Amino acid sequence: MLANRLHSQLEPQSQFAADLDELSLLLHDDDWISADRLTATLLRQAVESQLQNSPAQQQRANRRSLLTPETIAALPCQLLHALDDRWQQASGGHFGFSVQLQIYDEILATTEFDPSLRNWMTPHPFLSEVGWLMPLPLRPVGFLKFYNWLEFDLDAPMGHLPALWYWQVPGLYSLQMGGFLTGQGAGFGDLARLDAMLLRIARCHQPGQ
């Protein structure tokens, strides 16, 4: 796996190496929530490095999220592989970006979904499949759970984690998405960011990436 060649692959991004070692320890100890927080931090740090020479893009990102569709599309494949490998190894293939991509692809292959019709009655099926939606007695609705309502153990649905990268958005954007200044919690899912991340993971799986 790419994780086995971590230090050589992440050069000159050597600042990630120590944090990835810490991530491995957290995952080994089943400290899933701390591992999720560190994963989100590493993704933000990668984006911050991208935006250092682009003040205009930095300003746009600060209004929404550092992880916009544009910045997600440029995330380093080496970092994404290193994160994904660790999540998959520690969870026995239960968590990780690749697991989420597999679920997403299976849903797209079997389910018709029109993003223009999304509302609380028609959430994206992926959000329900990975257990990110607030449930009603008979079915889920299109509002995301508050982050601290997620399940941080292996009893969670497959693909449930990592998740914090998706939940963390500025307060104003949270309100615009129907939330309560608590990130994506209680709001609609941001399909553009979700699509961008899973597309980036898919492209990073291509040969040579």
C-alpha positions in Angstrom: 0.0 0.0 0.0 1.0 3.6 -0.5 1.2 4.1 3.3 4.2 1.8 3.4 6.1 4.3 1.3 4.8 7.3 3.3 7.9 9.3 4.0 9.3 9.1 0.5 6.0 9.8 -1.2 5.2 12.9 0.9 8.4 14.7 0.3 8.6 17.7 0.1 5.4 17.6 2.2 7.3 16.2 5.1 5.3 18.3 7.5 2.5 15.6 7.1 4.7 12.7 8.1 4.5 13.2 11.9 0.8 13.9 11.8 0.2 10.7 9.8 2.1 8.7 12.3 -0.1 10.2 15.0 -3.2 9.3 12.9 -2.0 5.7 12.7 -1.7 5.6 16.5 -5.2 7.1 17.0 -6.7 4.6 14.6 -4.9 1.7 16.2 -6.4 2.8 19.6 -9.9 3.0 18.0 -10.0 6.7 18.8 -12.1 7.3 15.8 -13.3 10.8 16.6 -9.8 12.1 17.3 -8.6 10.4 14.1 -11.5 12.1 12.2 -10.5 15.5 13.5 -6.9 15.0 12.6 -7.9 13.8 9.1 -9.9 17.0 8.6 -7.0 19.1 9.9 -4.5 17.5 7.4 -6.9 18.2 4.5 -7.3 21.8 5.6 -3.5 22.2 5.9 -3.1 20.8 2.4 -5.6 23.4 1.0 -4.0 26.2 3.0 -0.7 25.4 1.3 -2.4 25.5 -2.1 -4.0 28.9 -1.4 -0.9 30.7 -0.1 -0.3 32.4 -3.5 -4.0 33.0 -4.3 -5.5 35.6 -2.0 -8.7 35.9 -4.0 -9.4 32.1 -3.8 -8.5 32.2 -0.1 -11.1 34.9 0.5 -13.8 32.8 -1.4 -12.9 29.7 0.6 -13.1 31.5 3.9 -16.7 32.4 3.2 -17.7 28.8 2.5 -15.1 26.2 3.5 -11.5 25.7 2.8 -12.6 22.5 1.2 -14.5 23.9 -1.8 -15.1 21.9 -5.0 -12.1 23.8 -6.5 -9.7 23.1 -3.7 -10.8 19.5 -3.3 -10.0 18.9 -6.9 -6.4 19.8 -6.3 -5.8 17.8 -3.0 -2.6 15.8 -3.3 -3.3 12.2 -4.2 -0.4 11.0 -2.1 -2.0 12.5 1.0 -5.4 11.1 0.2 -3.9 7.7 -0.3 -2.0 7.9 2.9 -5.1 8.9 4.9 -7.3 6.3 3.1 -4.9 3.4 3.7 -4.7 4.1 7.4 -8.5 4.3 7.8 -9.0 1.1 5.8 -6.3 -0.9 7.6 -7.5 0.1 11.1 -11.2 -0.5 10.4 -10.8 -3.7 8.4 -12.2 -2.0 5.3 -15.2 -0.6 7.1 -14.1 3.1 7.0 -12.2 5.2 4.5 -12.5 7.4 1.4 -12.3 4.4 -1.0 -15.1 2.7 0.9 -17.2 5.8 0.5 -16.4 5.9 -3.2 -17.5 2.3 -3.6 -20.8 3.0 -1.9 -21.3 6.1 -4.0 -20.6 4.3 -7.3 -22.9 1.5 -6.4 -25.7 3.9 -5.7 -25.1 5.9 -8.9 -25.2 2.6 -10.9 -28.6 1.5 -9.4 -30.5 4.7 -8.4 -31.8 7.6 -10.3 -31.3 10.9 -8.5 -31.9 14.5 -9.7 -29.9 16.9 -7.7 -32.1 19.8 -8.8 -35.0 18.2 -6.9 -33.1 17.7 -3.6 -34.9 18.8 -0.4 -35.7 17.4 2.9 -38.0 14.8 1.3 -35.4 13.7 -1.3 -31.9 13.5 0.2 -29.1 12.0 -1.8 -29.2 8.2 -1.2 -25.5 8.2 -0.3 -26.2 10.3 2.8 -28.7 7.8 4.0 -26.5 4.8 3.2 -23.5 5.9 5.2 -25.8 7.0 8.2 -25.3 10.7 8.0 -28.9 11.7 8.0 -31.3 12.4 10.8 -33.8 9.6 10.9 -37.6 9.7 11.2 -39.4 6.5 12.5 -40.1 5.2 9.0 -37.4 6.8 6.8 -34.5 9.4 6.8 -35.1 13.0 6.0 -32.7 15.3 4.1 -31.2 16.9 7.1 -27.7 15.9 8.2 -27.1 14.8 11.8 -25.2 17.1 14.1 -21.6 16.0 14.1 -21.6 14.7 17.7 -24.6 12.5 16.7 -22.4 10.4 14.4 -21.2 7.0 15.5 -17.5 6.7 16.3 -17.2 2.9 16.5 -17.3 -0.1 14.1 -21.0 -0.5 14.7 -21.5 2.5 12.5 -22.7 2.0 8.9 -19.9 1.2 6.4 -18.4 4.3 5.0 -19.6 6.4 8.0 -16.1 7.9 8.5 -14.1 10.0 7.9 -16.8 12.7 8.0 -15.6 15.9 9.7 -14.0 17.3 6.5 -17.6 17.5 5.2 -19.2 18.9 8.4 -16.8 21.8 8.9 -18.1 25.0 7.2 -18.2 28.6 8.4 -21.2 29.8 10.4 -22.8 31.9 7.7 -22.6 29.1 5.2 -24.0 26.7 7.8 -27.1 29.0 8.0 -27.4 29.2 4.2 -27.4 25.4 4.1 -30.2 25.2 6.7 -28.0 24.6 9.7 -27.7 26.3 13.1 -24.1 27.7 13.0 -23.0 24.1 13.7 -21.4 23.2 10.4 -23.5 20.9 8.2 -25.5 19.6 11.1 -29.3 20.0 10.7 -28.7 21.4 7.2 -29.0 20.0 3.7 -26.1 18.1 2.3 -23.7 20.0 0.1 -23.7 17.8 -3.0 -21.1 19.8 -4.9 -18.5 19.2 -2.2 -19.4 15.6 -1.8 -19.2 15.0 -5.5 -15.9 16.8 -5.7 -14.3 14.7 -3.0 -15.4 11.4 -4.4 -14.4 12.4 -7.9 -11.0 13.3 -6.6 -10.7 10.0 -4.8 -11.7 8.2 -8.1 -9.1 10.1 -10.1 -6.4 9.4 -7.5 -7.1 5.7 -8.0 -6.0 6.0 -11.7 -2.6 4.6 -12.6 0.3 6.9 -11.9 -1.6 8.9 -9.2 
